[in-house]
Amino acid sequence: MKYVTRRCAIAFPSFVCVVLVAAVYARAAESPGKTTVMVPMSDGVRLATDIYLPEDGAKTWPAIVTRTPYNKDKDLVATLKFPERGYAVVVQNVRGTRESEGAWTVYGADGWGGPGERDGVDTVAWMRSQPWSNGKVGAIGFSGSGIPALMLVAAAPEGLECAFVNAASDNLYETFYYNGCYRTNTADTWPPAERMRPELRKHPAYDDFWKARDASARWGQANVPVFMSGGWFDLFERSAVRTFQLLHNNGLMRSNGKCKLAMGPVPHAAPPGQLKFPDKSNTNVDAAVGSMPEWFDHWLKGVDNEIEKKPAAALFVMGDSKQSNAPGNVYKLFSNWPPPSTPRTLYFQKGKGLSDVAPGVDTPHMAYTYDPNDPVPTVGGANLFPPSGPHDQRDIEARKDVLAFTSEPIMEPLTVIGNVRVKLFASSDAVDTDFSARMCDVYPDGRSMLMCEGIVRARFRESLSEEKLMQPGTVYGFDIDLWDTALAFAPGHRIRVDITSSSVPRYDPNPNTGEPILRHTHTVAAKNTIYLDAAHPSCLTLSVVEPIKEAPSSAP
C-alpha cells in the first residue's frame, strides 16, 4: 500500500530498501522515452498505460509490467532504469483508478475470470502483440502494486515468465478480514479501499467475492518463478512465505525449486518499532540469493548468471537487540521454507506459567471479562500504518482482561524459525466472541516485546465460509495461527503468551451478540474462560531449529 514513512532495514536487500523510502510515488522523474496510450481490455474498457522503451537500437525487447492503483506517472518502477538494461517497461493504472476507465472494485478486475475480470491477462496479451515485444513478460510490484502482480501469476497467462513482488497480499480476504475479524487498521485507513468500503463490509465470510481475489487458492497450478520479499512484522508476512512455499514446492517445472524468498526484521510502512535488530553478519542479501536485475536477466534474457544455484531463501533471524554475544541477529540462508524443525509444545499452567509440563487433571480454569466498550488497545504488531513492529506490551498485560502466561528464564539459546500456533480451549457466556494470542520475547529487564500474534472470531472456528455461533458454556478448541517468525531467544529471556479478546484499532471489536458482523445494534460484555486441564491442554507450539552459534559467511 502507499508508503508514507522513510525507513530502510539495516543490511536488508537493496531492492527492498528502494521501495521503502519516503514519497516514492511523489518524485519519479519523467522519462523522455515515455509514451502514454489507452489500452482496451476484452470488455472494451480502456486502461491508461505508460510505455518506456530502451534506446539501444534493438527492435524488440523483453518487457516488465507493473499495474498500480496509485499514480502511474510517479510509480517507482519507472525510476528503476530497466530501459537502460534493455527492457521495455509498461506501467498501468488498474481499472477505475486515476485515468483508467471503468469501476474500481479492489482488484476484482485483475484476476482470471471472463471479460472485465482479467485485465492483467489482457494487458500481457496486448504487450506481446506490440511490435517492440519479443514475447517475454515479467511482472513486478510493491505493496498495493504487488497484489495485481500476484494475481497475474495466479492467472498464468501465456508469455509471463517470472515475477518479483515485495510486501503484497496473495489473499485479499486475509487483507480485510482475518479469521472473520475485520481489519480496521487496513480497511478503514488504506485510501484506495475507501470507495469500496461499503461493499467490503458486506462480505465478512469467505465467499465468491473473495474467491475471485484469492491468488493463494491457485498456487498449485501456477507455473511461474516468483521472487518474494517482505518483513516479519509486515501485514502481508503470511502471504510472502506462503507464496514462496507453495510455488517453490508445487512440482510444476517452471516454478518448482526456482523461487526466492527474502525476509527482514521490518514492518510494512513504518519505523521498525521499539527494537532495532543489528545485522551482525553484514550479509549482502542481493549477492547471497540474487538481485532484482539478476532475476529478470536470467528469466527474461536467458543470462546464465547462476542465480538458480544460489540459496533460495535469506531470512533474518532476530535476537536480543542489544547483547552483542546473543544468538541471532544474522541472515540465515536456506534451500526451502520452512527449514527442518522440531515442534516444541509449551503448556499454559495454573499461576500463569508456561512450560513443557502437561497439565494435570485437576488444573483449574481461568476467566476474564471482555467488554467491547473497553477493548484492549493495539500496541505495535503487523499493522498497515504505525505504530508497527515489536512494542512493549506491559501496559496492556496489566489489564484484567489479558491473561499472560510466562515461561521461566531460558537457560540455553532457543531458535524458532517457522510457524507459531496456539491451541486454545475456551468457552464463553456469549454466543460469539474473539480470542487473540500474542507471543512476546520477555527481556531480562522486564520488557515484553510483541513478536507475532493471531486472532480468531469464534463463529468462524470451523469454517471461514460458514458461521456457527457458540453454545454458551460449551468448551471449544480454537486453533490460532500466529503466523511465522525467525527468532533466537537468548539465555535469560522468557517466552510469554498473552490471551485476550480484542485489539483495537487493528481489528473491529466483537460486540459478543452474534448479530451480523459490522451491523450489530448493541454490545454485551462476555465472560471468557480458558481451560488448562489434561482434557483441554491449552498450549503454544513452536518450530524449533538447531541454535545459530555464529553468523553465516558474509557475501561481498
VOGU-3710 file (C-alpha; in Angstrom, 3 decimals, decimal comma):
1> mkyvtrrcai> 0,000/0,000/0,000  1,191/3,597/-0,184  4,433/4,262/1,649  4,331/7,304/3,877  7,345/6,941/6,150  11,043/6,829/5,396  12,764/3,668/6,564  15,334/1,154/5,373  16,260/-2,034/7,209  19,898/-2,490/8,130
11> afpsfvcvvl> 21,502/-4,824/5,585  18,133/-5,603/4,066  18,219/-6,257/0,325  18,879/-3,142/-1,721  15,783/-3,728/-3,820  13,627/-3,661/-0,688  15,345/-0,540/0,586  14,469/1,139/-2,701  10,777/0,535/-2,217  10,689/1,598/1,417
21> vaavyaraae> 11,784/5,207/1,043  9,540/8,169/1,572  7,487/9,679/-1,223  8,447/7,132/-3,841  5,171/7,961/-5,502  5,846/11,683/-5,339  9,202/12,231/-7,058  9,622/9,886/-10,011  11,457/11,680/-12,816  9,707/11,978/-16,134
31> spgkttvmvp> 11,326/9,892/-18,862  11,798/11,418/-22,309  11,055/7,994/-23,821  7,601/7,640/-22,262  4,509/7,102/-24,409  1,013/7,038/-22,892  -1,760/5,019/-24,514  -5,236/3,806/-23,582  -5,156/0,006/-23,824  -8,528/-1,706/-24,481
41> msdgvrlatd> -9,450/-4,678/-22,332  -11,570/-7,617/-23,506  -14,791/-5,857/-22,473  -13,851/-2,570/-24,167  -12,787/-0,634/-21,057  -9,531/1,244/-21,657  -6,691/1,449/-19,143  -4,172/4,301/-19,016  -0,753/2,828/-19,740  2,752/4,305/-19,926
51> iylpedgakt> 5,373/2,645/-22,132  9,112/3,169/-21,696  11,305/1,727/-24,451  15,092/1,289/-24,496  17,227/3,416/-26,789  19,814/0,753/-27,557  18,943/0,331/-31,226  17,328/-3,077/-30,886  13,922/-3,673/-32,462  12,360/-5,916/-29,815
61> wpaivtrtpy> 12,857/-6,400/-26,107  11,533/-8,413/-23,170  9,088/-6,355/-21,120  8,443/-5,704/-17,437  4,952/-4,676/-16,351  3,609/-3,158/-13,168  -0,076/-2,415/-12,617  -0,994/0,003/-9,863  -3,922/1,778/-8,176  -1,550/4,673/-7,450
71> nkdkdlvatl> -0,281/7,389/-9,774  1,390/5,609/-12,699  3,199/8,811/-13,695  5,159/8,711/-10,444  5,472/4,983/-9,950  8,706/3,644/-8,505  9,215/1,104/-11,286  9,581/3,928/-13,799  12,719/5,059/-11,900  14,492/1,678/-11,753
81> kfpergyavv> 16,309/2,147/-15,098  15,045/-1,041/-16,676  15,111/0,538/-20,177  18,825/1,215/-19,719  19,228/-2,532/-19,110  17,415/-3,439/-22,312  13,832/-3,886/-21,122  10,600/-2,330/-22,269  8,620/-1,130/-19,261  4,836/-0,880/-19,000
91> vqnvrgtres> 3,253/0,991/-16,081  -0,528/0,828/-15,998  -3,260/2,170/-13,761  -5,653/-0,639/-12,870  -9,315/-0,328/-13,790  -11,176/2,556/-12,198  -8,104/4,345/-10,833  -6,558/7,605/-11,990  -7,002/7,991/-15,780  -8,125/4,400/-16,399
101> egawtvygad> -11,750/3,814/-17,322  -14,214/1,513/-15,597  -15,085/0,902/-11,964  -12,542/0,244/-9,211  -13,544/-2,940/-7,393  -10,434/-3,539/-5,232  -8,704/-5,799/-7,746  -11,871/-7,563/-8,814  -10,907/-6,926/-12,463  -7,365/-8,246/-12,088
111> gwggpgerdg> -7,929/-11,984/-11,858  -8,683/-14,957/-14,066  -12,388/-14,745/-14,933  -14,227/-13,584/-18,033  -14,114/-10,212/-19,827  -13,808/-7,385/-17,321  -12,253/-9,729/-14,729  -8,863/-10,456/-16,326  -7,262/-7,105/-17,048  -3,770/-8,369/-16,211
121> vdtvawmrsq> -4,122/-11,252/-18,659  -5,468/-8,897/-21,343  -2,580/-6,495/-20,732  0,047/-9,210/-21,151  -1,616/-10,344/-24,393  -1,619/-6,746/-25,648  2,051/-6,301/-24,711  3,056/-9,449/-26,587  1,252/-8,205/-29,699  3,235/-4,959/-29,859
131> pwsngkvgai> 5,992/-4,572/-32,463  8,552/-3,811/-29,736  7,880/-7,057/-27,816  9,898/-10,255/-28,114  7,046/-12,112/-26,399  8,571/-12,448/-22,916  6,993/-10,607/-19,975  7,950/-10,247/-16,328  5,706/-8,780/-13,612  6,852/-6,558/-10,787
141> gfsgsgipal> 5,027/-4,908/-7,919  5,445/-3,425/-4,488  2,687/-3,439/-1,861  -0,587/-2,281/-3,466  1,037/-2,729/-6,881  2,278/-6,170/-5,912  -1,252/-7,520/-5,462  -2,131/-7,411/-9,184  1,298/-8,921/-9,912  0,473/-11,932/-7,729
151> mlvaaapegl> -2,975/-12,204/-9,268  -1,325/-12,202/-12,687  0,924/-15,071/-11,593  -2,174/-16,929/-10,410  -3,857/-16,336/-13,774  -0,793/-17,772/-15,563  -1,139/-16,066/-18,987  0,979/-17,222/-21,893  4,211/-15,238/-22,082  4,529/-14,463/-18,366
161> ecafvnaasd> 7,990/-15,744/-17,462  8,616/-14,513/-13,895  7,589/-12,045/-11,188  9,286/-10,009/-8,484  6,998/-8,945/-5,619  7,644/-7,086/-2,374  5,253/-6,839/0,595  1,971/-7,760/-1,080  -1,107/-9,884/-0,392  -1,984/-13,140/-2,139
171> nlyetfyyng> -5,365/-13,372/-0,357  -7,481/-10,239/-0,081  -9,893/-11,853/2,363  -6,999/-12,022/4,838  -6,133/-8,441/3,997  -9,502/-7,090/5,105  -10,734/-9,875/7,403  -8,556/-12,301/9,290  -10,455/-15,362/10,501  -13,596/-13,252/10,273
181> cyrtntadtw> -12,162/-10,286/12,201  -12,461/-7,010/10,293  -9,008/-5,431/9,989  -9,906/-1,835/10,778  -6,316/-0,600/10,606  -6,200/-1,738/6,989  -9,721/-1,479/5,600  -10,548/1,892/7,142  -7,186/3,585/6,551  -5,994/2,475/3,106
191> ppaermrpel> -7,173/5,240/0,733  -7,875/3,033/-2,343  -10,326/0,957/-0,268  -12,499/3,964/0,576  -14,826/3,779/-2,426  -15,315/0,037/-1,973  -15,609/0,029/1,815  -19,417/-0,421/1,904  -19,057/-3,469/-0,360  -16,133/-4,884/1,618
201> rkhpayddfw> -18,174/-4,696/4,801  -20,895/-6,855/3,226  -18,579/-9,877/2,963  -17,265/-10,922/6,399  -17,246/-14,596/5,366  -15,019/-16,101/2,691  -17,443/-16,161/-0,252  -17,360/-15,839/-4,049  -16,445/-12,165/-3,731  -13,168/-13,159/-2,048
211> kardasarwg> -12,550/-16,296/-4,117  -12,198/-14,049/-7,151  -9,438/-12,191/-5,276  -7,632/-15,138/-3,700  -4,453/-15,940/-5,609  -3,300/-18,328/-2,865  -6,006/-20,836/-3,838  -4,391/-21,159/-7,287  -0,730/-21,650/-6,336  -0,968/-25,384/-7,023
221> qanvpvfmsg> -1,496/-24,642/-10,717  0,612/-21,508/-11,128  3,838/-22,168/-13,019  5,992/-19,048/-12,816  9,142/-18,467/-10,714  8,467/-15,697/-8,191  10,868/-13,728/-6,016  9,062/-12,730/-2,797  10,404/-10,289/-0,220  8,886/-8,881/2,931
231> gwfdlfersa> 9,250/-8,370/6,669  8,485/-10,364/9,811  6,274/-7,508/11,044  4,626/-6,756/7,696  0,865/-7,126/7,475  1,498/-9,327/4,396  4,154/-11,518/6,045  1,942/-14,588/5,794  1,473/-14,001/2,048  5,199/-13,731/1,387
241> vrtfqllhnn> 6,183/-17,028/2,999  3,068/-18,864/1,780  3,525/-17,778/-1,837  7,149/-18,884/-1,805  6,413/-22,179/-0,063  3,534/-23,234/-2,292  5,108/-22,182/-5,586  8,614/-23,396/-4,773  7,257/-26,836/-3,885  4,294/-27,258/-6,237
251> glmrsngkck> 6,009/-29,679/-8,619  5,422/-27,671/-11,795  8,545/-27,378/-13,917  8,903/-23,613/-14,244  8,361/-22,774/-10,573  9,315/-25,890/-8,614  12,615/-25,240/-6,842  13,087/-21,948/-8,695  11,518/-19,328/-6,392  13,201/-16,957/-3,943
261> lamgpvphaa> 12,326/-15,541/-0,522  13,935/-12,693/1,438  12,568/-11,677/4,846  13,865/-8,933/7,127  13,013/-7,643/10,641  10,757/-4,825/9,431  7,069/-3,795/9,320  5,234/-2,551/6,246  5,230/1,229/6,131  6,557/2,422/9,444
271> ppgqlkfpdk> 9,681/2,754/11,589  10,957/-0,621/12,867  9,267/-0,403/16,272  10,916/-0,320/19,681  13,602/-2,885/18,802  16,281/-2,378/16,188  17,993/-5,602/15,213  21,617/-5,145/14,063  22,809/-7,436/11,294  25,928/-8,979/12,838
281> sntnvdaavg> 26,536/-10,988/9,675  26,672/-7,924/7,401  25,091/-10,101/4,744  24,636/-8,698/1,258  21,333/-10,404/0,504  21,411/-9,352/-3,154  24,677/-11,232/-3,552  23,608/-14,155/-1,366  20,361/-15,154/-3,112  20,230/-12,897/-6,152
291> smpewfdhwl> 19,351/-9,325/-7,032  16,388/-7,949/-8,919  18,436/-7,263/-12,104  19,852/-10,790/-11,973  16,361/-12,212/-11,570  14,959/-10,548/-14,679  18,158/-11,042/-16,692  18,003/-14,781/-16,050  14,303/-15,397/-16,696  13,671/-12,847/-19,456
301> kgvdneiekk> 17,011/-12,784/-21,256  18,331/-16,252/-20,519  21,517/-14,926/-18,905  23,485/-17,706/-17,212  24,231/-15,760/-14,016  23,938/-18,847/-11,765  21,113/-17,308/-9,757  19,422/-20,712/-9,641  22,488/-22,152/-7,902  22,262/-19,659/-5,063
311> paaalfvmgd> 20,262/-20,416/-1,880  16,518/-19,997/-2,275  15,868/-18,060/0,919  17,586/-15,418/3,024  15,861/-14,976/6,383  16,867/-12,566/9,102  16,897/-14,410/12,431  16,150/-11,870/15,149  17,776/-11,953/18,575  18,376/-9,769/21,623
321> skqsnapgnv> 18,630/-6,309/20,106  21,417/-5,151/22,458  23,540/-8,151/23,523  26,446/-8,437/21,118  27,125/-12,060/22,109  23,498/-13,199/21,996  22,367/-15,675/19,329  20,568/-14,392/16,261  20,655/-11,028/14,527  22,049/-12,670/11,407
331> yklfsnwppp> 20,799/-13,577/7,975  20,490/-17,330/7,560  20,423/-18,927/4,116  18,112/-21,851/3,335  17,186/-24,023/0,374  13,492/-24,048/1,261  10,806/-22,840/3,618  10,116/-23,847/6,249  13,520/-25,222/7,271  13,603/-28,548/9,130
341> stprtlyfqk> 12,404/-28,074/12,695  11,108/-29,907/15,728  7,771/-28,858/17,236  8,023/-27,854/20,891  4,870/-27,504/22,938  4,657/-25,241/25,971  1,507/-25,648/28,069  -0,379/-22,919/29,876  -0,112/-23,524/33,627  -2,098/-22,506/36,664
351> gkglsdvapg> -0,491/-19,415/38,127  0,040/-18,190/34,541  3,127/-20,274/33,891  4,263/-21,672/30,535  6,256/-24,902/30,437  6,855/-28,300/28,829  4,909/-29,986/31,634  1,488/-31,212/30,505  -1,337/-30,072/32,778  -2,905/-32,337/35,387
361> vdtphmayty> -6,487/-33,500/35,537  -7,478/-31,050/38,241  -5,789/-27,961/36,810  -8,204/-25,029/37,267  -9,502/-22,826/34,504  -9,083/-19,047/34,314  -11,560/-16,380/33,234  -11,712/-12,731/32,308  -14,434/-10,322/31,218  -14,144/-8,790/27,785
371> dpndpvptvg> -16,117/-5,564/27,350  -16,279/-4,372/23,709  -16,786/-0,840/25,015  -13,379/-1,026/26,718  -11,259/-3,103/24,326  -7,568/-3,887/24,624  -5,606/-1,385/22,522  -3,309/-2,372/19,684  0,316/-1,727/20,637  2,551/-2,449/17,663
381> ganlfppsgp> 2,438/-5,572/15,516  1,873/-6,234/11,819  -0,184/-3,139/11,010  -0,552/-1,196/7,787  0,111/2,127/9,489  2,189/2,792/12,612  2,809/2,102/15,357  4,062/-1,199/13,995  6,703/-3,779/14,767  7,819/-5,007/18,208
391> hdqrdieark> 6,438/-2,910/21,066  6,388/-3,391/24,850  3,111/-4,988/25,946  3,428/-4,495/29,714  0,772/-1,814/29,925  -1,869/-3,998/28,314  -0,695/-7,084/30,231  -1,596/-5,236/33,416  -5,257/-5,194/32,373  -7,718/-7,619/33,950
401> dvlaftsepi> -8,936/-8,766/30,520  -5,493/-10,047/29,484  -4,038/-13,364/30,691  -0,243/-13,518/30,377  1,387/-16,965/30,564  5,169/-16,744/31,055  7,970/-19,312/30,994  10,920/-19,473/33,341  14,096/-17,799/32,056  15,645/-19,728/29,186
411> mepltvignv> 18,922/-21,420/30,119  20,111/-22,293/26,594  19,521/-20,470/23,291  16,189/-21,401/21,718  15,870/-20,669/17,999  12,393/-20,611/16,464  12,113/-20,494/12,679  8,735/-21,240/11,162  5,123/-21,287/12,212  3,898/-20,347/15,693
421> rvklfassda> 0,480/-21,579/16,868  -1,699/-21,552/19,938  -4,266/-24,246/20,687  -6,756/-22,604/22,974  -9,558/-24,378/24,787  -12,133/-21,825/25,811  -15,780/-21,135/26,481  -17,883/-18,011/26,785  -21,216/-16,990/28,250  -21,801/-15,168/24,918
431> vdtdfsarmc> -22,779/-16,724/21,590  -19,827/-15,110/19,810  -16,549/-13,501/20,830  -12,932/-13,221/19,679  -9,812/-14,881/21,049  -6,423/-13,299/20,411  -2,971/-14,726/21,177  0,284/-12,799/21,158  3,786/-14,222/21,627  6,267/-11,937/23,327
441> dvypdgrsml> 10,007/-12,062/23,945  10,419/-11,001/27,584  13,783/-9,317/28,139  15,677/-9,618/31,448  14,736/-6,023/32,258  11,035/-6,938/32,057  10,150/-5,575/28,626  7,564/-7,797/26,956  8,167/-7,320/23,238  5,473/-8,418/20,794
451> mcegivrarf> 6,908/-10,710/18,116  3,879/-12,303/16,447  0,144/-12,659/17,001  -3,109/-14,109/15,736  -6,842/-13,895/16,310  -9,981/-15,893/15,573  -13,665/-15,000/15,640  -15,499/-17,806/17,408  -18,283/-18,113/14,823  -15,621/-18,922/12,188
461> reslseeklm> -13,793/-21,529/14,292  -14,766/-24,392/11,949  -15,046/-22,657/8,582  -14,352/-19,231/7,103  -17,299/-19,710/4,749  -19,990/-20,749/7,240  -20,765/-19,091/10,543  -21,661/-21,160/13,580  -22,428/-19,432/16,853  -21,319/-20,916/20,166
471> qpgtvygfdi> -23,407/-22,554/22,817  -22,746/-20,536/25,992  -20,695/-22,526/28,471  -19,549/-25,132/25,935  -15,792/-25,679/25,646  -14,381/-25,332/22,134  -10,901/-25,778/20,721  -9,563/-22,762/18,822  -6,553/-23,095/16,542  -4,882/-19,659/16,440
481> dlwdtalafa> -2,189/-19,149/13,814  0,325/-16,530/14,970  1,974/-16,655/11,521  5,697/-17,217/11,077  8,815/-15,815/12,653  12,568/-16,291/12,872  13,693/-15,539/16,411  16,523/-16,702/18,673  15,529/-16,395/22,332  18,665/-15,565/24,306
491> pghrirvdit> 19,526/-17,091/27,701  17,862/-15,086/30,453  14,893/-14,212/28,242  11,429/-15,652/28,790  8,610/-16,612/26,432  5,186/-15,127/27,064  1,765/-15,699/25,525  -0,940/-13,092/26,056  -4,541/-14,234/25,703  -7,294/-11,677/25,315
501> sssvprydpn> -10,318/-10,935/23,121  -9,612/-7,659/21,330  -7,004/-5,490/19,632  -8,277/-2,057/18,654  -7,838/-0,389/16,190  -6,157/-3,315/14,463  -9,447/-5,229/14,490  -13,052/-4,194/14,921  -14,119/-5,274/18,436  -16,571/-8,159/18,594
511> pntgepilrh> -19,872/-6,964/20,167  -20,432/-10,530/21,521  -24,075/-10,509/20,415  -23,967/-12,877/17,440  -25,615/-10,268/15,213  -24,442/-9,822/11,591  -20,833/-8,654/11,547  -20,421/-4,866/11,362  -24,200/-4,450/11,637  -24,796/-5,040/15,339
521> thtvaaknti> -27,340/-2,973/17,291  -25,849/-3,314/20,769  -22,954/-4,836/22,727  -22,669/-7,122/25,725  -19,766/-7,973/27,985  -18,584/-11,592/27,701  -17,080/-13,762/30,423  -14,489/-15,812/28,575  -12,937/-18,850/30,246  -9,607/-20,507/29,337
531> yldaahpscl> -9,133/-24,190/30,196  -5,815/-25,669/31,318  -6,596/-29,260/32,304  -5,454/-32,573/30,819  -8,555/-32,873/28,666  -8,184/-29,283/27,467  -4,410/-28,577/27,298  -4,189/-25,015/26,014  -0,683/-24,559/24,654  1,830/-22,781/22,443
541> tlsvvepike> 3,640/-24,743/19,706  6,961/-23,502/18,330  9,050/-24,620/15,349  12,470/-25,131/16,947  15,694/-25,464/14,942  19,291/-26,015/15,969  20,800/-22,968/17,710  22,582/-20,484/15,493  26,001/-20,129/17,101  27,683/-17,841/14,613
551> apssap> 26,877/-15,652/11,660  26,899/-17,169/8,177  29,662/-16,152/5,818  29,073/-12,677/4,507  28,694/-12,229/0,790  30,735/-9,431/-0,789
//
